[in-house]
Amino acid sequence: MAQNNEQTSLVVAVDIGGTFSDVALVDHATGRSWRAKTPSIPSDPSEAFLNGIRLALGQAGAAGADLDQVLHGTTVATNMILEGKGARAALVTTRGFRHVLAIGRQDIPRKANLYTWVKPVPPVPSSRIVEIDERVAAGGEVTGALNEDSVRAAAASIRGMDVEAVAVCLLHAYANPDHERRVAEILRQELPDLAITVSSDVLPVVREYERSLTTVLNATVMPGVTSYVARLEQRLKDEGATPPLMLMQSNGGVAGAAKIRVAPALTALSGPAAGVVGARAEAEACGISDIITVDIGGTSADICLIKDGKIGLTQQGAVGEWPLALPMVDMITIGAGGGSLARIKNGGLTVGPESAGARPGPASYGHGGTEPTVTDAHVVLGQLPARLLGGTMLLDTDAAHRAVASVADPLGIDMEAAARGILAIADNHMVGAIRVVSVERGHDPRDFTLVPFGGAGPLHGCALADLLGIRRVLITNAPGVLCANGLLVADLKSEFSRALAIAGPMNGPETESIVAELEAQAQSWLDDEDVVPEAREIERVALMRYAGQGGEIAVPWSPDPKVVEASFAETHKSLYGFTLSAPIELVTLRVHATGLARNAPGITLEPGETPEPSEFISVMIAGAPTSVPVIDRATLGAGSRFDGPAILIQLDTTTFVGPDWSATVHPSGNILLEKAAQ
């Protein structure tokens, strides 16, 4: 994918969520943009993908043939992992190591009960794990030659297992991948109809459990993601469009379809990552570098903290019950969204994590839903007007009241109290997650600006800020399609890693040699993606730990060991509040390759006056009905100002500006909400 080309073109970005699919289209010649929302189609996400593109192109008066690039954030891999609906897979491993997945780790999930937690069933049972004869030592030397007859015997065994994919994860393959690559060659010859994936292509680092699990999960999603990408490309072709298709990765960067076919697990958190990238870009336009993002969709809320404009990455993330040790944006996901179901359990009111999803959706959507959701609570309180999507979607307010009454009546409270309770529970779930990424990591949330987005985010922004003591909230230009907008500004990214054979003190010449080799791989990849030299960035990273620790900290690499160790000690102290006198070990070296995105010209609003409300509606505030103005965001200009309570409407979302909050429109089009001094 060529980056920063001088020719101009139309670029479209599509993010498919649980309830709606969001589309952003931009013309790099003029900076003009269009956006669209369309209902998601869980049975075939590629249909919603094309529907959204058609809507956006129709607004722009363009056709598929006019597209120069298509960017996409997908939850296909995520959903297959979460729902256990990936392909049946087999695992090929070194003899004697078939039980690595079953053994796992000694720790339990953060919120699990030590005495009741049950270890999840591995994604590949022992009956589909096949051992072969070979051995590579930790230093990479071959201590047992690969027995190719055992590989062919393994293929014969797999042939009778009724599987669609095979994962290959051999002992210490991160230090020497030769055996893995030869095993893959043989398996592709013997099993030509199966998807084959090897750990050295997915996660060439230490720790057998994480490496094995990640490779297996990659194998289980490979057939589904590959066929999905093929459907997308065919739909684009049928529409007369033949642009490069780029997919969002969990690390906050995009990559070509060819890379995603090899390592589809890289897309596991692609949608939320795109939203974080978009939020950072909008905050930067306002001169803000410290933000906490809250992406509230129909099913979940994704929370991320950005300090000094830098998006943190982690390799200790998870999807559902499974640790996924691939580089991903450091965020927390909880089951709290607009579609989260409110139910009575054990005599008390609960909200989520179950969701009404896209179908039937909230009761107020009129698609057959009867159970109350967070969205229905907003409707009952009047915070959500009866018309959405620019007036094209009419909410069923009576259905919302009936749904909320189904929990209010058994609890012996009125509907307004039940609706307030539903929102309070959902808000406190999210506040707890925000405190995990802020307070528990040494950050005071009051020092940050809250950026709520997603279809439901701006409805909760002021309430969340009030609970956290945050005094500034940023409502971006198009919060409901920010994940799609984030795709438009996402850089091309890839990581290249090498774990040291044996962790230990930094050796200048040895590490320089490894870094040089990784950098050569990175440059070769950038060549393949047609990234021009001036758009390339290379970042060198060292993963360090104190001797005896079980986890590493990433710090900038330097050829001077003293510089790297000092950086590690400083970072360790900022994270944990102390340093140790123990030796510092280098575990892994990594090179981040980036192709900088070509950004469209930013918008600058014309000056505006105090807005005139389009109407006034009754909203329950502090237990009393209050007449609240409804303001159309399209009427606002730079410098426009108004006070809460107020409701701000636009195509992709609705913003509730709470009492004691004031709103000012920034020239970039973003809106800054400020809490009045008490």
ROLUMLUM-849035 format. One line per 8 residues: number of its first residue (from 1); their letters; for each residue x, y, z of C-alpha. Coordinates in steps of 0.5 Angstrom, whole numbers, plus 500, padded with zeros to 3 digits. Layout:
! ROLUMLUM-849035
NUM	a	X/Y/Z; ...
***
This chain:
! ROLUMLUM-849035
1	maqnneqt	500/500/500; 503/507/498; 503/512/503; 503/519/503; 502/519/495; 502/526/492; 495/524/488; 489/525/491
9	slvvavdi	483/520/492; 477/517/495; 478/513/501; 473/509/505; 473/506/512; 468/501/515; 468/499/522; 463/493/523
17	ggtfsdva	460/493/531; 455/489/534; 449/493/533; 451/498/527; 456/499/522; 460/505/521; 463/508/515; 467/514/514
25	lvdhatgr	469/517/507; 474/522/505; 477/526/499; 484/527/500; 484/532/495; 479/537/498; 478/534/505; 471/533/504
33	swraktps	468/527/508; 462/524/509; 459/519/514; 454/513/514; 451/508/519; 447/502/517; 445/496/521; 450/490/522
41	ipsdpsea	448/484/519; 451/478/524; 449/473/519; 454/476/514; 458/482/516; 460/483/509; 453/485/507; 453/491/512
49	flngirla	460/492/509; 458/493/502; 451/497/504; 455/502/508; 460/503/503; 454/504/498; 451/509/503; 457/513/503
57	lgqagaag	459/513/496; 451/515/494; 452/522/499; 459/523/495; 456/522/488; 461/517/487; 462/510/485; 466/504/487
65	adldqvlh	471/505/481; 473/512/484; 475/508/491; 483/508/492; 483/505/498; 479/501/503; 480/500/510; 476/496/515
73	gttvatnm	476/494/522; 472/487/524; 470/483/529; 470/477/526; 476/474/529; 474/476/536; 467/473/535; 469/467/533
81	ilegkgar	474/466/539; 469/469/544; 463/464/542; 468/458/541; 466/458/533; 472/458/530; 474/452/526; 476/445/528
89	aalvttrg	484/445/529; 489/440/531; 496/442/534; 503/439/532; 508/439/537; 515/437/540; 514/430/543; 513/430/550
97	frhvlaig	510/437/550; 502/435/548; 500/437/555; 502/445/555; 495/447/553; 492/443/559; 497/445/564; 497/453/562
105	rqdiprka	499/458/568; 498/457/575; 494/464/576; 487/465/575; 483/471/572; 483/477/576; 476/477/578; 475/470/579
113	nlytwvkp	474/466/586; 480/462/588; 475/456/590; 470/456/585; 474/458/578; 474/452/573; 480/452/568; 477/453/561
121	vppvpssr	477/447/556; 483/448/551; 481/450/544; 484/444/542; 483/438/546; 489/433/547; 485/428/542; 487/433/537
129	iveiderv	494/434/539; 500/430/535; 507/429/537; 513/429/532; 520/427/533; 525/433/533; 528/437/539; 531/444/539
137	aaggevtg	535/447/545; 533/454/548; 540/457/544; 537/455/538; 542/449/536; 539/442/534; 539/437/539; 535/432/535
145	alnedsvr	534/432/528; 527/433/525; 524/426/523; 520/427/517; 517/420/517; 514/422/524; 511/429/521; 508/424/515
153	aaaasirg	505/420/520; 502/426/524; 499/428/517; 496/421/516; 493/422/524; 490/429/522; 487/427/516; 482/423/520
161	mdveavav	480/428/525; 475/432/521; 479/439/522; 480/445/518; 486/448/520; 493/445/523; 497/449/528; 505/448/529
169	cllhayan	508/450/535; 515/446/536; 519/447/542; 524/453/542; 522/455/535; 523/462/536; 530/461/537; 531/457/531
177	pdherrva	524/456/526; 527/451/521; 524/445/524; 517/449/524; 518/451/517; 520/444/514; 514/441/518; 509/446/515
185	eilrqelp	512/444/508; 510/437/509; 503/438/512; 501/443/506; 504/437/501; 500/432/505; 494/436/507; 493/441/501
193	dlaitvss	486/443/503; 487/445/511; 490/452/513; 497/451/516; 500/456/521; 506/456/525; 508/459/531; 514/463/528
201	dvlpvvre	510/467/523; 505/469/529; 509/469/536; 516/468/535; 517/469/543; 519/465/549; 513/462/554; 510/456/551
209	yerslttv	503/456/553; 502/463/551; 506/461/544; 502/455/543; 495/458/545; 496/464/540; 498/460/535; 492/455/536
217	lnatvmpg	487/461/536; 490/464/530; 489/457/527; 482/457/529; 480/463/526; 484/463/520; 479/459/515; 473/464/517
225	vtsyvarl	477/470/517; 480/468/510; 474/466/507; 471/473/510; 476/477/507; 475/473/500; 468/475/500; 470/483/502
233	eqrlkdeg	474/483/496; 469/479/491; 463/484/494; 468/490/492; 470/487/485; 462/486/484; 461/494/485; 467/495/480
241	atpplmlm	472/497/486; 479/494/486; 483/498/491; 487/495/496; 484/492/502; 487/494/509; 485/491/515; 486/494/522
249	qsnggvag	490/490/527; 490/490/535; 496/494/535; 493/500/532; 495/500/525; 493/497/519; 496/492/515; 495/489/508
257	aakirvap	490/483/507; 496/478/505; 499/479/512; 492/478/515; 491/472/512; 497/469/515; 496/472/522; 488/473/522
265	altalsgp	489/473/530; 492/480/529; 485/483/528; 482/480/535; 481/487/537; 481/491/531; 475/495/532; 476/498/539
273	aagvvgar	484/500/537; 481/504/531; 477/508/536; 483/509/540; 487/512/534; 481/516/532; 480/519/539; 488/521/540
281	aeaeacgi	487/525/533; 481/529/535; 484/530/542; 491/533/538; 487/537/534; 485/541/540; 492/541/543; 490/535/548
289	sdiitvdi	495/530/550; 492/526/556; 486/523/555; 482/517/557; 477/514/552; 471/510/553; 468/507/547; 461/505/548
297	ggtsadic	457/501/543; 451/496/543; 455/491/547; 461/493/550; 465/499/553; 472/499/551; 477/504/556; 484/506/554
305	likdgkig	488/511/557; 493/515/553; 499/519/556; 503/525/553; 499/523/546; 502/516/546; 498/509/545; 501/504/550
313	ltqqgavg	501/497/547; 501/490/551; 502/483/550; 499/481/556; 492/482/553; 486/477/553; 480/476/548; 475/472/553
321	ewplalpm	478/467/557; 484/466/553; 491/470/554; 493/473/547; 500/475/547; 500/479/541; 502/486/541; 495/490/542
329	vdmitiga	493/497/544; 493/497/552; 485/497/554; 480/494/558; 473/491/555; 467/490/559; 460/488/558; 457/495/558
337	gggslari	453/498/552; 447/501/550; 444/494/548; 446/491/555; 440/488/558; 437/489/565; 435/484/569; 433/482/576
345	knggltvg	437/476/579; 437/474/586; 432/480/588; 437/485/585; 437/489/579; 443/487/574; 446/490/568; 450/486/563
353	pesagarp	454/483/560; 449/480/556; 446/484/550; 440/485/546; 445/486/540; 443/488/533; 437/483/533; 432/484/537
361	gpasyghg	436/490/540; 433/494/545; 426/494/546; 425/502/543; 428/499/536; 422/496/535; 425/489/532; 422/485/537
369	gteptvtd	426/486/543; 422/486/550; 427/486/555; 430/493/558; 436/495/556; 441/501/557; 438/505/551; 431/504/553
377	ahvvlgql	433/507/560; 435/513/556; 429/513/553; 424/513/559; 428/519/562; 428/523/556; 435/523/555; 435/520/548
385	parllggt	430/523/543; 425/519/539; 428/520/532; 435/517/531; 440/517/525; 438/524/522; 430/523/523; 430/516/519
393	mlldtdaa	430/512/525; 423/513/530; 424/510/537; 418/506/540; 418/510/547; 412/506/549; 416/499/548; 421/502/552
401	hravasva	417/504/558; 414/497/558; 420/494/558; 423/498/564; 416/497/567; 418/489/567; 424/490/572; 421/496/576
409	dplgidme	414/493/578; 417/487/581; 422/491/585; 416/496/587; 419/502/584; 417/507/579; 419/507/572; 424/513/573
417	aaargila	427/510/579; 428/504/575; 431/507/569; 436/511/573; 438/505/577; 440/502/570; 444/507/568; 447/508/575
425	iadnhmvg	449/501/575; 452/501/568; 456/508/569; 459/505/575; 461/498/572; 465/503/567; 468/507/572; 471/501/575
433	airvvsve	474/499/569; 477/507/568; 480/506/575; 483/500/573; 487/503/567; 488/510/571; 488/510/579; 491/502/579
441	rghdprdf	497/505/574; 499/511/578; 494/516/574; 489/521/577; 483/521/572; 482/528/574; 488/530/570; 485/527/564
449	tlvpfgga	480/529/559; 475/524/558; 473/522/551; 467/518/550; 465/516/543; 461/510/540; 454/510/539; 452/511/546
457	gplhgcal	458/514/549; 456/521/549; 450/520/553; 454/517/559; 460/522/558; 458/528/563; 455/522/568; 462/518/568
465	adllgirr	466/525/569; 462/527/575; 463/520/578; 471/521/577; 471/528/578; 474/529/571; 472/537/569; 473/536/562
473	vlitnapg	470/532/557; 471/532/549; 466/530/544; 469/529/538; 466/531/531; 463/524/529; 463/520/536; 458/515/533
481	vlcangll	463/513/527; 470/515/531; 472/508/530; 471/508/522; 475/515/522; 480/512/526; 482/508/521; 483/513/516
489	vadlksef	488/516/520; 491/509/522; 498/508/520; 501/502/517; 504/498/522; 508/491/524; 512/488/529; 519/484/528
497	sralaiag	521/480/534; 527/476/537; 527/473/544; 534/472/546; 536/464/547; 537/465/554; 535/472/558; 541/475/561
505	pmngpete	545/482/561; 545/486/555; 551/484/550; 552/490/546; 555/487/539; 550/481/540; 544/485/541; 546/490/535
513	sivaelea	547/484/530; 540/482/532; 537/489/532; 540/490/525; 537/483/522; 530/485/525; 531/492/522; 532/489/515
521	qaqswldd	526/485/516; 522/491/517; 525/495/511; 523/489/507; 516/489/509; 515/496/508; 518/495/501; 513/490/500
529	edvvpear	508/495/502; 510/500/497; 511/505/503; 515/511/501; 522/513/504; 519/519/507; 513/516/510; 517/510/514
537	eiervalm	519/510/521; 523/505/525; 522/504/533; 527/499/537; 525/496/543; 528/492/548; 523/488/553; 527/488/560
545	ryagqgge	526/485/567; 529/484/573; 532/477/574; 527/472/577; 521/476/575; 515/473/570; 514/479/566; 517/484/562
553	iavpwspd	517/492/561; 518/495/554; 523/501/554; 527/504/548; 533/500/545; 540/503/545; 546/500/543; 549/503/550
561	pkvveasf	547/498/555; 547/503/561; 542/507/557; 537/501/557; 538/499/564; 537/506/566; 530/507/562; 528/500/565
569	aethksly	529/502/572; 526/509/571; 520/506/568; 519/500/573; 519/505/578; 514/509/575; 509/503/574; 510/500/581
577	gftlsapi	513/505/585; 520/502/587; 526/499/584; 530/493/585; 538/491/586; 537/485/582; 541/484/576; 537/487/569
585	elvtlrvh	536/482/564; 534/483/557; 529/478/554; 526/480/547; 528/485/542; 523/488/537; 523/493/532; 516/497/530
593	atglarna	515/498/523; 511/504/521; 508/507/514; 505/514/516; 498/515/514; 496/520/509; 492/525/512; 486/529/509
601	pgitlepg	486/536/511; 483/538/517; 477/542/517; 476/549/520; 469/551/522; 466/558/521; 465/562/527; 458/561/530
609	etpepsef	453/564/535; 449/562/541; 445/556/538; 437/556/537; 434/550/540; 430/546/535; 425/544/540; 425/543/548
617	isvmiaga	423/536/551; 422/534/558; 427/530/561; 427/527/568; 433/530/572; 434/529/579; 427/526/580; 423/532/576
625	ptsvpvid	421/533/569; 425/539/566; 424/542/560; 431/541/556; 433/544/549; 435/540/543; 440/543/539; 442/540/532
633	ratlgags	450/540/532; 450/542/524; 448/549/526; 454/550/531; 460/554/529; 467/555/532; 466/559/539; 458/557/539
641	rfdgpail	457/556/547; 451/553/551; 450/551/558; 447/544/560; 442/541/561; 442/540/553; 441/535/548; 445/535/542
649	iqldtttf	443/531/536; 447/529/530; 447/523/525; 451/518/529; 450/519/536; 446/523/541; 450/527/547; 447/529/553
657	vgpdwsat	450/535/557; 449/535/564; 447/540/569; 453/545/571; 456/543/564; 458/548/559; 459/547/552; 464/550/547
665	vhpsgnil	465/549/540; 473/548/538; 475/551/531; 476/543/529; 469/542/530; 470/538/537; 466/540/543; 469/541/549
673	lekaaq	465/540/555; 467/544/562; 464/543/569; 462/549/572; 466/551/579; 463/549/585
***
